[in-house]
Amino acid sequence: MTDGSALRCWIVSESKAGTIAQCRGVAEKLGAATETRLVRKPHGGKTELARRLASGWAHIRNVHLNRIRPPWPDLTISCGGRAEPVVMEASRRSGRSIFTVHLQVPADGFDRFDLCFVGRHDWRPEFDGRDDVLPMVGAPHRVDAARVADHRAAAEQRFGAPPARRAAVMIGGPNRCYTFSPERLDAIVAQLRALQAEGWSLLVTTSRRSDPAALPRLQQALHGDRGFVWDRTGENPYFQYLALADVVLVTADSITMTCEAASTGKPVFSIPLDEKPSPYLEKFRRFHRDMQETLGVTRPFTGAIEPYGYAPLDEAGRIAGIVRERLAAKRQRRGS
């Protein structure tokens, strides 16, 4: 069957919100009936995982441990290195009947999957010309304009009717490539206060990775009728912020939040951070150059906001379309 609503899908992912969201975003665009199986690192590392696989068990967790057994899904969508052995074992046991999709550079080679999608910021020359390895912008996710619009009424009820110009501000946290020094946070706060003085209302949220000192600093500096800083209690206003905002500001440490904001069609400004030496830093630089200079989707935030337009990104939908076509072609070749 080629009807997306009839597809049965396993999401196989590491226990990380970001990797799960990538897989779910594509699966939702496919309209697939989905089971999510989270792979956790067992005691003993890869050797122990290999032993479990060989003995008929995988360290897969949905609510409890599950055997890798039929009924087999039509496809798997996976992300993260720990997911790879599980997908390969399911594929082997199913007689290679499962269409396997991986959303990352696989650790053990592309030939083990039917189709891989690799971020343009992770692209390498040796991937050129391969039909089973395709580029994607940033990372897929679950946000799109329709989902954001569904939160508009609730957002207006929760936050009322703030002044006309509204900016959602997404503050991330330190990672392997960026730091949030007190001086950098002070500089960001000063820029945000200047926006308030110009008539902008700010809808601010921190993330799980944010420095604990960031939230009280932002709350202290941006209070008043032109500033709402989520205190991380109660319902997460993330979608409501996106629904209300005229523009979105995102700190440079988050590829995912940048891509989510870029699915709205609203101007997206990247807040610069202090860089630190890291083998991963160049991929962040490539990502932001791609988004700003090549695609014209985002712009660097220098303190001023100017309107501009772009075609909203929908990588999850685009990837889902390719998967649907390739799966249909595989079924035709197999005579199903």
SEFI-224388 format. One line per field, with one value per atom (N, C-alpha, C): x, y, z; residue in three letters; atom name. Coordinates in steps of 0.2 Angstrom, whole numbers. Each point is the difference from the previous one (the first is absolute). Layout:
# SEFI-224388
xx X,... $
yy Y,... $
zz Z,... $
res ALA,... $
atom CA,... $
//
This chain:
# SEFI-224388
xx 4,-4,4,-2,4,-3,-6,-4,4,2,4,-4,-6,-4,0,2,0,7,5,7,0,4,2,7,2,7,2,6,4,5,-1,5,5,6,6,5,0,4,4,5,3,-5,1,-5,2,0,1,-6,-2,-6,1,6,2,0,2,0,-7,-3,-7,-4,0,-4,2,6,2,-4,0,-4,-7,-3,-7,-3,5,-2,-2,5,-1,-6,0,-6,-6,-1,-6,-2,5,-2,-2,3,-2,-7,-3,-6,0,6,1,-3,-2,-1,6,2,7,1,5,2,7,1,7,3,6,5,6,1,6,6,6,5,5,1,4,7,5,6,0,1,0,7,0,7,4,6,5,1,-4,1,-2,4,-2,1,5,0,-6,-3,-6,-6,0,-6,1,6,0,-2,2,-2,-8,-3,-7,-3,2,-3,1,6,1,-4,-2,-4,-7,-2,-7,-3,3,-2,3,-3,3,-2,4,-1,-5,-6,-5,-5,-1,-5,-5,-7,-5,-4,-2,-2,4,1,4,4,5,4,-5,2,-4,5,-2,3,0,5,0,-3,-7,-3,-6,-3,-6,-6,-5,-1,5,3,5,-3,3,-2,1,-3,2,7,1,6,2,7,3,2,0,3,4,7,4,5,3,4,5,6,5,3,7,4,-3,-3,-2,-6,-4,-5,2,6,1,0,4,0,-7,-5,-7,-3,0,-3,3,7,3,-3,-1,-2,-7,-5,-6,-1,4,1,2,5,2,-5,-4,-5,-6,-1,-6,1,6,2,1,2,1,-6,-6,-6,-1,3,-1,4,-3,3,3,7,4,2,-2,2,4,6,4,1,-1,1,6,6,6,6,6,5,1,-1,0,7,1,7,3,-4,2,-1,-1,0,-7,-1,-7,-3,4,-2,-5,-1,-4,-7,-1,-7,-2,-7,-2,0,0,0,3,5,2,0,-2,0,5,4,6,-1,1,0,5,-2,5,6,-1,6,5,-3,4,3,-2,1,8,2,7,0,5,1,-2,2,-1,-7,-5,-7,-3,4,-3,-1,-6,-1,-3,-1,-3,-8,-4,-7,-3,4,-3,2,3,2,-2,-4,-3,1,1,1,-6,0,-6,3,-5,2,-1,5,0,-2,-6,-3,-8,-3,-7,-3,-6,-3,-8,-4,-7,-4,4,-3,-2,-6,-1,-5,-2,-4,-7,-3,-6,-1,5,0,1,4,1,-7,-3,-6,-6,1,-5,0,6,1,-1,-2,-1,-6,-5,-6,2,3,3,5,4,5,-3,-5,-3,-4,-3,-3,5,6,4,4,2,4,-3,-7,-3,2,-1,2,5,6,6,1,4,1,1,-1,0,7,5,7,2,0,2,6,5,5,1,0,1,8,2,8,1,4,1,8,1,6,2,6,2,5,5,5,7,5,7,0,4,1,8,1,7,4,-5,3,-1,-5,-1,-1,2,-1,-5,-2,-5,4,5,3,-5,1,-4,1,5,1,-4,0,-5,-7,-2,-7,-2,5,-2,-1,4,0,-7,-2,-6,-6,0,-5,0,6,0,-4,2,-4,-7,-2,-7,-4,3,-3,0,5,-1,-6,-1,-6,-7,0,-6,-1,6,0,-3,1,-2,-8,-3,-7,-1,5,-1,-2,-5,-1,4,3,4,-3,0,-3,6,3,7,-1,4,0,8,1,7,-1,5,0,3,-1,3,7,4,7,2,-5,2,4,5,3,-5,0,-5,-1,6,0,-4,-1,-3,-7,-4,-7,-1,2,-1,3,6,2,-5,-2,-5,-7,-2,-6,1,6,1,0,3,2,-6,-4,-5,-8,-1,-6,-4,-7,-4,-5,-4,-5,3,6,3,5,-1,5,-4,0,-2,6,2,6,-3,-1,-3,5,-4,4,1,-1,1,-5,-6,-5,-6,-4,-7,2,-5,0,5,4,6,-4,2,-3,3,5,4,-4,-5,-5,-4,-2,-4,5,6,4,1,1,1,-7,-5,-7,-1,3,-1,5,6,6,-1,3,1,7,5,6,3,5,3,7,3,7,2,5,3,7,2,8,3,6,3,2,-1,2,-5,-6,-5,-2,2,-2,-7,-3,-7,-4,1,-5,1,5,1,-4,0,-4,-7,-2,-7,-3,4,-2,-1,5,0,-6,-4,-5,-7,1,-6,-1,6,0,1,1,1,7,2,8,3,6,3,7,2,7,4,6,4,5,-1,4,7,5,7,2,4,3,7,4,7,2,4,2,6,0,6,3,6,3,-4,-1,-4,0,1,0,-7,-5,-7,-2,5,-2,-1,4,0,-7,-3,-7,-5,1,-5,1,6,2,-3,1,-3,-8,-3,-7,-2,3,-3,2,6,1,-5,-2,-5,-7,-2,-6,0,5,0,2,6,3,-3,0,-2,-8,-4,-7,-4,3,-3,-6,0,-5,0,6,1,5,1,5,3,6,3,-3,-1,-3,6,-1,5,-3,-6,-4,-5,-1,-5,-4,-7,-4,-3,1,-3,-4,-5,-4,3,-1,2,-4,0,-4,4,-2,3,-5,1,-4,1,-6,1,3,4,3,-5,0,-4,4,5,5,-4,-4,-3,-5,-4,-4,3,6,4,3,3,3,-6,-6,-5,-2,0,-2,5,6,5,0,-1,-1,-6,-6,-6,2,3,2,4,6,5,-3,-5,-3,-5,-3,-5,4,6,4,3,2,3,-6,-6,-5,-2,1,-2,5,7,5,-1,-2,-1,-7,-4,-6,-6,1,-6,-5 $
yy -6,6,6,5,6,6,-1,5,2,6,1,-2,1,-1,-8,-4,-7,-3,5,-2,-1,-6,-1,1,4,3,-1,-2,0,6,4,5,-3,-1,-2,5,2,6,-1,4,1,4,-1,3,8,3,8,3,5,4,2,2,3,-5,-6,-6,-2,-1,-3,5,7,5,-1,-1,0,-6,-6,-6,1,3,1,5,5,5,-3,-4,-4,-4,-4,-5,3,6,3,3,2,2,-5,-6,-6,-3,3,-3,-7,-2,-7,-2,-6,-3,-2,3,0,-3,-4,-2,3,3,3,-5,-2,-4,3,1,4,-5,1,-4,3,-3,3,-4,3,-3,-6,-6,-5,0,-3,-1,-4,2,-4,3,5,3,-4,1,-4,-7,-2,-8,-3,3,-2,0,6,1,-6,-1,-5,-7,-1,-7,0,5,0,-1,3,-1,-7,-3,-7,-5,2,-5,2,4,1,6,4,6,6,6,6,4,5,5,5,-2,5,1,7,1,5,-3,5,1,-5,0,-5,-5,-6,-3,-5,-3,-4,1,-4,-4,-6,-4,3,-1,2,-5,1,-6,3,-4,2,2,3,3,5,0,4,7,5,6,1,4,2,3,5,3,2,1,3,7,5,6,1,0,0,6,1,6,-2,1,-1,-7,0,-6,-6,1,-6,-4,4,-3,-5,1,-3,-8,-3,-7,-3,4,-3,0,5,0,-5,-1,-5,-7,-1,-7,-1,5,0,-2,4,-1,-7,-3,-7,-5,1,-5,0,6,1,-2,-3,-1,6,5,6,3,-1,2,8,2,6,6,5,6,4,0,4,7,4,7,3,3,3,7,4,7,3,-3,2,-4,3,-4,-7,-6,-6,-1,-3,-2,-5,-5,-6,0,5,0,1,3,1,-6,-5,-6,-4,1,-4,3,6,3,1,0,1,8,4,7,4,4,5,7,4,7,3,5,2,8,3,8,3,5,3,3,1,2,-6,-6,-6,-3,3,-3,-1,-5,-1,-2,2,-1,-8,-4,-7,-2,4,-2,2,5,2,-6,1,-5,-7,-1,-5,1,-5,0,-2,-3,-2,5,5,5,7,3,7,5,6,6,2,3,3,7,5,6,-1,1,0,-7,0,-6,0,-5,0,0,2,1,-1,2,-1,7,5,7,2,2,3,6,3,6,-2,-5,-2,-2,-4,-1,6,5,6,4,0,4,-3,-6,-4,3,3,2,8,3,7,2,-3,2,-1,-6,-1,5,2,5,7,2,6,0,-6,0,0,-3,0,6,3,6,7,-1,6,3,7,3,5,-2,4,5,5,5,-4,4,-3,-4,3,-4,-5,-6,-5,-4,-1,-5,-5,-6,-6,-1,-1,-1,-6,-5,-6,-1,-1,0,-7,-2,-7,0,-4,-1,-2,0,-2,-7,-1,-6,-1,-5,-1,6,4,5,7,1,7,1,5,2,6,0,5,4,4,3,6,2,5,6,2,6,-1,-6,-1,0,-3,1,7,4,7,4,-2,3,-2,-6,-2,4,0,4,7,3,7,1,-4,0,-1,-5,-1,6,3,6,6,0,6,-2,-6,-2,2,-1,2,8,3,8,2,-4,2,-2,-4,-2,-7,-4,-7,-3,-5,-4,-7,-2,-6,-6,-6,-6,-5,-1,-3,-6,-5,-7,-2,-3,-4,-7,-4,-7,-4,-7,-4,1,2,1,6,5,7,0,4,1,2,-3,2,8,3,7,4,-3,4,2,-5,2,6,0,6,6,0,6,3,-5,3,2,-3,2,7,1,6,6,-1,5,1,-4,0,0,2,0,6,0,5,-2,4,-2,-1,1,-1,-6,-4,-6,-5,-6,-6,-6,-2,-5,-6,-5,-7,-2,-1,-3,-7,-4,-7,-4,3,-4,1,-5,0,-2,1,-2,4,-4,4,4,6,5,0,-5,1,1,-5,1,7,1,7,6,0,5,1,-6,0,2,-1,2,7,3,8,4,-3,4,3,6,3,-2,-1,-2,-5,-4,-4,1,0,0,-6,-3,-7,1,-2,-1,-5,2,-4,-7,-2,-7,-5,1,-5,0,-5,-1,-2,-4,-2,6,4,6,5,1,4,-3,-6,-3,0,-1,0,7,5,7,2,-3,1,-3,-5,-3,5,5,5,5,1,5,7,1,6,1,7,1,-3,-3,-4,3,3,3,-5,-1,-4,4,-1,4,-3,4,-3,-2,-5,-2,0,-1,0,-8,0,-7,-3,-6,-3,-6,-1,-5,-7,-3,-6,-3,-7,-3,1,2,1,7,4,7,2,-3,2,-2,-6,-2,6,3,5,6,2,5,-1,-6,-2,1,-3,1,7,4,7,4,-2,3,-2,-7,-2,3,1,3,7,4,7,2,-3,3,-4,-7,-4,0,-1,-1,7,4,7,-1,-6,-1,4,0,4,5,4,6,0,3,1,6,-1,5,5,6,5,5,-1,5,3,0,3,-5,1,-4,3,-3,2,-5,1,-5,-3,-6,-3,-6,-3,-6,-6,-6,-6,-5,-5,-6,-4,-2,-4,-6,-3,-7,-5,-5,-6,-7,0,-6,-7,0,-6,-2,5,-2,-2,4,-2,-7,-2,-6,-6,2,-5,-2,5,-1,-4,1,-5,-7,0,-7,-4,4,-3,-3,4,-2,-6,0,-5,-6,0,-6,-3,4,-2,-4,3,-3,-7,0,-7,-5,2,-5,-2,4,-2,-4,1,-5,-7,0,-6,-4,4,-3,0,5,0,5 $
zz 0,0,0,-4,0,4,2,4,6,2,6,6,0,6,2,-5,1,3,0,1,8,1,7,1,5,1,7,1,6,0,5,1,5,-2,4,1,7,1,7,1,6,5,6,5,1,-6,0,-4,3,-2,-8,-1,-7,-5,1,-5,-1,6,-1,-4,1,-3,-8,-2,-7,-3,3,-3,0,6,0,-5,-1,-5,-7,-2,-7,1,5,0,0,4,0,-7,-4,-7,-4,1,-4,2,6,2,3,2,1,8,0,7,3,6,2,7,1,7,1,6,1,5,-2,4,1,7,2,2,-3,2,5,5,5,1,1,1,5,-1,5,3,6,4,-4,-1,-4,-7,-2,-6,-6,-6,-6,0,4,1,3,5,3,-4,-4,-5,-5,-2,-5,3,6,3,1,1,1,-7,-5,-7,-2,1,-2,4,6,4,-1,-4,-2,4,3,4,-2,-1,-1,6,2,5,-2,-2,-3,6,1,5,-3,1,-1,6,3,7,4,-4,3,-5,1,-5,-5,-6,-5,-4,-2,-5,-7,-4,-7,-3,-2,-3,-4,-4,-4,5,-3,-6,-2,-6,-2,-3,1,-3,-7,-4,-7,0,5,0,7,0,6,-1,4,0,6,-1,6,0,6,1,6,0,5,-1,2,-1,3,6,4,-3,-4,-4,-5,-3,-6,1,5,0,1,3,1,-6,-4,-7,-4,0,-4,2,6,2,-2,1,-2,-8,-4,-7,-2,4,-2,2,5,2,-4,-3,-4,-7,-2,-7,-4,3,-4,-2,3,-3,3,5,3,-4,-2,-3,5,0,6,-2,4,-1,6,-1,5,-1,6,-1,3,-2,2,-4,1,-3,4,-2,4,1,6,3,-4,-2,-3,-8,-3,-7,-3,-6,-3,-3,-2,-3,4,6,4,0,-2,0,-8,-1,-6,-2,5,-1,6,-1,5,-2,5,-1,5,-3,3,0,6,0,-5,-3,-5,4,6,4,2,-1,1,-6,-6,-7,-1,-4,-1,-8,-3,-7,-2,4,-2,0,2,0,-7,-4,-6,-5,-3,-5,2,7,2,0,-2,-1,7,5,6,6,-2,5,-3,4,-3,6,-2,4,3,6,3,3,1,3,8,3,7,3,3,3,-1,-2,0,7,1,7,-1,5,0,-1,-1,0,-7,-1,-7,1,-5,0,3,-3,2,8,2,7,5,-2,3,0,-5,-1,5,1,5,7,2,6,1,-5,0,5,0,5,7,1,7,2,-4,1,2,-4,1,7,2,6,6,-1,5,1,-5,0,-1,-2,-2,-6,-1,-6,1,0,1,-6,1,-6,-6,-6,-6,-2,2,-2,5,-2,5,-2,4,-2,5,-3,4,1,6,1,3,-3,2,2,6,3,2,-3,1,5,-1,6,-3,4,-2,-3,-5,-2,-2,-4,-2,-4,-3,-4,2,5,2,8,2,7,1,6,3,6,-2,6,3,6,3,-5,-3,-4,-6,-3,-6,2,5,2,1,3,1,-6,-5,-7,-3,1,-3,3,7,4,-2,-1,-2,-7,-5,-6,0,4,1,4,4,4,-5,-5,-5,-5,-1,-4,3,7,4,-1,1,-1,-6,-6,-6,-1,5,-1,-1,0,0,6,0,6,-1,5,0,3,-3,3,0,6,1,3,-2,3,0,6,0,-2,0,-1,5,-1,5,1,-5,0,3,1,2,7,0,7,5,6,5,2,-1,1,-5,-6,-6,2,2,1,5,6,5,-3,-4,-3,-5,-4,-5,3,5,4,3,3,3,-5,-6,-4,-5,-1,-6,3,6,3,-3,2,-2,-6,-2,-5,-7,-1,-6,0,6,0,4,-3,4,-1,6,0,3,-3,2,6,6,6,0,-6,0,4,2,4,-4,1,-4,-8,-4,-7,-3,-4,-4,-6,0,-5,-7,-1,-6,-6,-2,-6,1,6,0,-1,2,-2,-8,-3,-7,-4,3,-3,1,5,2,-4,0,-2,-7,-1,-7,-3,5,-2,6,-2,5,1,6,1,3,-2,3,1,5,1,-4,-2,-5,1,7,2,-3,-2,-1,-8,-3,-7,0,5,-1,1,5,1,-5,-3,-6,-6,-1,-6,2,6,2,-1,2,-1,-8,-4,-7,-4,4,-4,1,4,0,-5,-4,-5,3,7,3,0,0,1,6,-2,6,0,6,1,5,-2,4,5,6,5,1,-1,0,7,1,7,-1,6,0,-2,-5,-2,4,0,4,-5,0,-4,1,-6,0,-7,-1,-6,-4,4,-2,-2,2,-2,-7,-4,-7,-3,2,-2,2,6,1,-4,-1,-5,-7,-2,-7,0,5,1,-1,4,0,-6,-3,-7,-5,0,-4,1,6,1,-2,2,-1,-7,-3,-6,-6,0,-5,-1,5,0,1,4,1,5,4,5,6,3,6,-1,5,0,7,0,7,4,6,4,3,-2,2,4,2,5,-4,-6,-4,-3,-1,-4,-6,-6,-6,-3,-3,-3,-6,-2,-6,-1,-6,-2,-2,0,-2,-1,-3,-1,6,4,7,-2,5,-1,2,-3,2,-2,3,-1,2,5,2,-6,-2,-6,-6,-2,-6,1,6,1,-1,3,0,-7,-4,-7,-4,1,-3,3,6,3,-3,0,-3,-7,-4,-7,0,4,0,2,5,3,-5,-4,-5,-5,-2,-5,2,6,3,0,2,0,-7,-5,-7,-3,2,-2,3,6,4,-2,-4,-3,5,6,5,-2 $
res MET,MET,MET,THR,THR,THR,ASP,ASP,ASP,GLY,GLY,GLY,SER,SER,SER,ALA,ALA,ALA,LEU,LEU,LEU,ARG,ARG,ARG,CYS,CYS,CYS,TRP,TRP,TRP,ILE,ILE,ILE,VAL,VAL,VAL,SER,SER,SER,GLU,GLU,GLU,SER,SER,SER,LYS,LYS,LYS,ALA,ALA,ALA,GLY,GLY,GLY,THR,THR,THR,ILE,ILE,ILE,ALA,ALA,ALA,GLN,GLN,GLN,CYS,CYS,CYS,ARG,ARG,ARG,GLY,GLY,GLY,VAL,VAL,VAL,ALA,ALA,ALA,GLU,GLU,GLU,LYS,LYS,LYS,LEU,LEU,LEU,GLY,GLY,GLY,ALA,ALA,ALA,ALA,ALA,ALA,THR,THR,THR,GLU,GLU,GLU,THR,THR,THR,ARG,ARG,ARG,LEU,LEU,LEU,VAL,VAL,VAL,ARG,ARG,ARG,LYS,LYS,LYS,PRO,PRO,PRO,HIS,HIS,HIS,GLY,GLY,GLY,GLY,GLY,GLY,LYS,LYS,LYS,THR,THR,THR,GLU,GLU,GLU,LEU,LEU,LEU,ALA,ALA,ALA,ARG,ARG,ARG,ARG,ARG,ARG,LEU,LEU,LEU,ALA,ALA,ALA,SER,SER,SER,GLY,GLY,GLY,TRP,TRP,TRP,ALA,ALA,ALA,HIS,HIS,HIS,ILE,ILE,ILE,ARG,ARG,ARG,ASN,ASN,ASN,VAL,VAL,VAL,HIS,HIS,HIS,LEU,LEU,LEU,ASN,ASN,ASN,ARG,ARG,ARG,ILE,ILE,ILE,ARG,ARG,ARG,PRO,PRO,PRO,PRO,PRO,PRO,TRP,TRP,TRP,PRO,PRO,PRO,ASP,ASP,ASP,LEU,LEU,LEU,THR,THR,THR,ILE,ILE,ILE,SER,SER,SER,CYS,CYS,CYS,GLY,GLY,GLY,GLY,GLY,GLY,ARG,ARG,ARG,ALA,ALA,ALA,GLU,GLU,GLU,PRO,PRO,PRO,VAL,VAL,VAL,VAL,VAL,VAL,MET,MET,MET,GLU,GLU,GLU,ALA,ALA,ALA,SER,SER,SER,ARG,ARG,ARG,ARG,ARG,ARG,SER,SER,SER,GLY,GLY,GLY,ARG,ARG,ARG,SER,SER,SER,ILE,ILE,ILE,PHE,PHE,PHE,THR,THR,THR,VAL,VAL,VAL,HIS,HIS,HIS,LEU,LEU,LEU,GLN,GLN,GLN,VAL,VAL,VAL,PRO,PRO,PRO,ALA,ALA,ALA,ASP,ASP,ASP,GLY,GLY,GLY,PHE,PHE,PHE,ASP,ASP,ASP,ARG,ARG,ARG,PHE,PHE,PHE,ASP,ASP,ASP,LEU,LEU,LEU,CYS,CYS,CYS,PHE,PHE,PHE,VAL,VAL,VAL,GLY,GLY,GLY,ARG,ARG,ARG,HIS,HIS,HIS,ASP,ASP,ASP,TRP,TRP,TRP,ARG,ARG,ARG,PRO,PRO,PRO,GLU,GLU,GLU,PHE,PHE,PHE,ASP,ASP,ASP,GLY,GLY,GLY,ARG,ARG,ARG,ASP,ASP,ASP,ASP,ASP,ASP,VAL,VAL,VAL,LEU,LEU,LEU,PRO,PRO,PRO,MET,MET,MET,VAL,VAL,VAL,GLY,GLY,GLY,ALA,ALA,ALA,PRO,PRO,PRO,HIS,HIS,HIS,ARG,ARG,ARG,VAL,VAL,VAL,ASP,ASP,ASP,ALA,ALA,ALA,ALA,ALA,ALA,ARG,ARG,ARG,VAL,VAL,VAL,ALA,ALA,ALA,ASP,ASP,ASP,HIS,HIS,HIS,ARG,ARG,ARG,ALA,ALA,ALA,ALA,ALA,ALA,ALA,ALA,ALA,GLU,GLU,GLU,GLN,GLN,GLN,ARG,ARG,ARG,PHE,PHE,PHE,GLY,GLY,GLY,ALA,ALA,ALA,PRO,PRO,PRO,PRO,PRO,PRO,ALA,ALA,ALA,ARG,ARG,ARG,ARG,ARG,ARG,ALA,ALA,ALA,ALA,ALA,ALA,VAL,VAL,VAL,MET,MET,MET,ILE,ILE,ILE,GLY,GLY,GLY,GLY,GLY,GLY,PRO,PRO,PRO,ASN,ASN,ASN,ARG,ARG,ARG,CYS,CYS,CYS,TYR,TYR,TYR,THR,THR,THR,PHE,PHE,PHE,SER,SER,SER,PRO,PRO,PRO,GLU,GLU,GLU,ARG,ARG,ARG,LEU,LEU,LEU,ASP,ASP,ASP,ALA,ALA,ALA,ILE,ILE,ILE,VAL,VAL,VAL,ALA,ALA,ALA,GLN,GLN,GLN,LEU,LEU,LEU,ARG,ARG,ARG,ALA,ALA,ALA,LEU,LEU,LEU,GLN,GLN,GLN,ALA,ALA,ALA,GLU,GLU,GLU,GLY,GLY,GLY,TRP,TRP,TRP,SER,SER,SER,LEU,LEU,LEU,LEU,LEU,LEU,VAL,VAL,VAL,THR,THR,THR,THR,THR,THR,SER,SER,SER,ARG,ARG,ARG,ARG,ARG,ARG,SER,SER,SER,ASP,ASP,ASP,PRO,PRO,PRO,ALA,ALA,ALA,ALA,ALA,ALA,LEU,LEU,LEU,PRO,PRO,PRO,ARG,ARG,ARG,LEU,LEU,LEU,GLN,GLN,GLN,GLN,GLN,GLN,ALA,ALA,ALA,LEU,LEU,LEU,HIS,HIS,HIS,GLY,GLY,GLY,ASP,ASP,ASP,ARG,ARG,ARG,GLY,GLY,GLY,PHE,PHE,PHE,VAL,VAL,VAL,TRP,TRP,TRP,ASP,ASP,ASP,ARG,ARG,ARG,THR,THR,THR,GLY,GLY,GLY,GLU,GLU,GLU,ASN,ASN,ASN,PRO,PRO,PRO,TYR,TYR,TYR,PHE,PHE,PHE,GLN,GLN,GLN,TYR,TYR,TYR,LEU,LEU,LEU,ALA,ALA,ALA,LEU,LEU,LEU,ALA,ALA,ALA,ASP,ASP,ASP,VAL,VAL,VAL,VAL,VAL,VAL,LEU,LEU,LEU,VAL,VAL,VAL,THR,THR,THR,ALA,ALA,ALA,ASP,ASP,ASP,SER,SER,SER,ILE,ILE,ILE,THR,THR,THR,MET,MET,MET,THR,THR,THR,CYS,CYS,CYS,GLU,GLU,GLU,ALA,ALA,ALA,ALA,ALA,ALA,SER,SER,SER,THR,THR,THR,GLY,GLY,GLY,LYS,LYS,LYS,PRO,PRO,PRO,VAL,VAL,VAL,PHE,PHE,PHE,SER,SER,SER,ILE,ILE,ILE,PRO,PRO,PRO,LEU,LEU,LEU,ASP,ASP,ASP,GLU,GLU,GLU,LYS,LYS,LYS,PRO,PRO,PRO,SER,SER,SER,PRO,PRO,PRO,TYR,TYR,TYR,LEU,LEU,LEU,GLU,GLU,GLU,LYS,LYS,LYS,PHE,PHE,PHE,ARG,ARG,ARG,ARG,ARG,ARG,PHE,PHE,PHE,HIS,HIS,HIS,ARG,ARG,ARG,ASP,ASP,ASP,MET,MET,MET,GLN,GLN,GLN,GLU,GLU,GLU,THR,THR,THR,LEU,LEU,LEU,GLY,GLY,GLY,VAL,VAL,VAL,THR,THR,THR,ARG,ARG,ARG,PRO,PRO,PRO,PHE,PHE,PHE,THR,THR,THR,GLY,GLY,GLY,ALA,ALA,ALA,ILE,ILE,ILE,GLU,GLU,GLU,PRO,PRO,PRO,TYR,TYR,TYR,GLY,GLY,GLY,TYR,TYR,TYR,ALA,ALA,ALA,PRO,PRO,PRO,LEU,LEU,LEU,ASP,ASP,ASP,GLU,GLU,GLU,ALA,ALA,ALA,GLY,GLY,GLY,ARG,ARG,ARG,ILE,ILE,ILE,ALA,ALA,ALA,GLY,GLY,GLY,ILE,ILE,ILE,VAL,VAL,VAL,ARG,ARG,ARG,GLU,GLU,GLU,ARG,ARG,ARG,LEU,LEU,LEU,ALA,ALA,ALA,ALA,ALA,ALA,LYS,LYS,LYS,ARG,ARG,ARG,GLN,GLN,GLN,ARG,ARG,ARG,ARG,ARG,ARG,GLY,GLY,GLY,SER,SER,SER $
atom N,CA,C,N,CA,C,N,CA,C,N,CA,C,N,CA,C,N,CA,C,N,CA,C,N,CA,C,N,CA,C,N,CA,C,N,CA,C,N,CA,C,N,CA,C,N,CA,C,N,CA,C,N,CA,C,N,CA,C,N,CA,C,N,CA,C,N,CA,C,N,CA,C,N,CA,C,N,CA,C,N,CA,C,N,CA,C,N,CA,C,N,CA,C,N,CA,C,N,CA,C,N,CA,C,N,CA,C,N,CA,C,N,CA,C,N,CA,C,N,CA,C,N,CA,C,N,CA,C,N,CA,C,N,CA,C,N,CA,C,N,CA,C,N,CA,C,N,CA,C,N,CA,C,N,CA,C,N,CA,C,N,CA,C,N,CA,C,N,CA,C,N,CA,C,N,CA,C,N,CA,C,N,CA,C,N,CA,C,N,CA,C,N,CA,C,N,CA,C,N,CA,C,N,CA,C,N,CA,C,N,CA,C,N,CA,C,N,CA,C,N,CA,C,N,CA,C,N,CA,C,N,CA,C,N,CA,C,N,CA,C,N,CA,C,N,CA,C,N,CA,C,N,CA,C,N,CA,C,N,CA,C,N,CA,C,N,CA,C,N,CA,C,N,CA,C,N,CA,C,N,CA,C,N,CA,C,N,CA,C,N,CA,C,N,CA,C,N,CA,C,N,CA,C,N,CA,C,N,CA,C,N,CA,C,N,CA,C,N,CA,C,N,CA,C,N,CA,C,N,CA,C,N,CA,C,N,CA,C,N,CA,C,N,CA,C,N,CA,C,N,CA,C,N,CA,C,N,CA,C,N,CA,C,N,CA,C,N,CA,C,N,CA,C,N,CA,C,N,CA,C,N,CA,C,N,CA,C,N,CA,C,N,CA,C,N,CA,C,N,CA,C,N,CA,C,N,CA,C,N,CA,C,N,CA,C,N,CA,C,N,CA,C,N,CA,C,N,CA,C,N,CA,C,N,CA,C,N,CA,C,N,CA,C,N,CA,C,N,CA,C,N,CA,C,N,CA,C,N,CA,C,N,CA,C,N,CA,C,N,CA,C,N,CA,C,N,CA,C,N,CA,C,N,CA,C,N,CA,C,N,CA,C,N,CA,C,N,CA,C,N,CA,C,N,CA,C,N,CA,C,N,CA,C,N,CA,C,N,CA,C,N,CA,C,N,CA,C,N,CA,C,N,CA,C,N,CA,C,N,CA,C,N,CA,C,N,CA,C,N,CA,C,N,CA,C,N,CA,C,N,CA,C,N,CA,C,N,CA,C,N,CA,C,N,CA,C,N,CA,C,N,CA,C,N,CA,C,N,CA,C,N,CA,C,N,CA,C,N,CA,C,N,CA,C,N,CA,C,N,CA,C,N,CA,C,N,CA,C,N,CA,C,N,CA,C,N,CA,C,N,CA,C,N,CA,C,N,CA,C,N,CA,C,N,CA,C,N,CA,C,N,CA,C,N,CA,C,N,CA,C,N,CA,C,N,CA,C,N,CA,C,N,CA,C,N,CA,C,N,CA,C,N,CA,C,N,CA,C,N,CA,C,N,CA,C,N,CA,C,N,CA,C,N,CA,C,N,CA,C,N,CA,C,N,CA,C,N,CA,C,N,CA,C,N,CA,C,N,CA,C,N,CA,C,N,CA,C,N,CA,C,N,CA,C,N,CA,C,N,CA,C,N,CA,C,N,CA,C,N,CA,C,N,CA,C,N,CA,C,N,CA,C,N,CA,C,N,CA,C,N,CA,C,N,CA,C,N,CA,C,N,CA,C,N,CA,C,N,CA,C,N,CA,C,N,CA,C,N,CA,C,N,CA,C,N,CA,C,N,CA,C,N,CA,C,N,CA,C,N,CA,C,N,CA,C,N,CA,C,N,CA,C,N,CA,C,N,CA,C,N,CA,C,N,CA,C,N,CA,C,N,CA,C,N,CA,C,N,CA,C,N,CA,C,N,CA,C,N,CA,C,N,CA,C,N,CA,C,N,CA,C,N,CA,C,N,CA,C,N,CA,C,N,CA,C,N,CA,C,N,CA,C,N,CA,C,N,CA,C,N,CA,C,N,CA,C,N,CA,C,N,CA,C,N,CA,C,N,CA,C,N,CA,C,N,CA,C,N,CA,C,N,CA,C,N,CA,C,N,CA,C,N,CA,C,N,CA,C,N,CA,C,N,CA,C,N,CA,C,N,CA,C,N,CA,C,N,CA,C,N,CA,C,N,CA,C,N,CA,C,N,CA,C,N,CA,C,N,CA,C,N,CA,C,N,CA,C,N,CA,C,N,CA,C,N,CA,C,N,CA,C,N,CA,C,N,CA,C,N,CA,C,N,CA,C,N,CA,C,N,CA,C,N,CA,C,N,CA,C,N,CA,C,N,CA,C,N,CA,C,N,CA,C,N,CA,C,N,CA,C,N,CA,C,N,CA,C,N,CA,C,N,CA,C,N,CA,C,N,CA,C,N,CA,C,N,CA,C,N,CA,C,N,CA,C,N,CA,C,N,CA,C,N,CA,C,N,CA,C,N,CA,C,N,CA,C,N,CA,C,N,CA,C,N,CA,C,N,CA,C,N,CA,C,N,CA,C,N,CA,C,N,CA,C,N,CA,C,N,CA,C,N,CA,C $
//
